[in-house]
Amino acid sequence: MAQFDVELKIPEDFAAALEAHPEAGKRFAVLPHGLKRHHVLDIEAATTEETRQRRIEKAIAALVAL
């Protein structure tokens, strides 16, 4: 099976939220690449700033709840 070294670019606003919530940041850091990608793509797919912020808050809450 082929493996690819793909770096995931974390959006600045999501990175700031992870820094503001250290527990969520720690949990995000140990997630498998696919789950990290899921959170990032969900946030990036938002079409309005309100939706984007709501998705960031939802991701932080989910990470803290792990």
C-alpha angles and dihedrals in degrees: 000000000000119000124205127203099222119171114213114220110218112212113246095240092051091046089052091051090050090051091049090053105044094183091055090046092053092049093046090052092060097044118112114261092253094057092046088051090050092056094045095047091047090054094044092050092063112115098200133043090238091055091046092053091046090052092049090051090048092051092049091049091049092050093049090050093056 
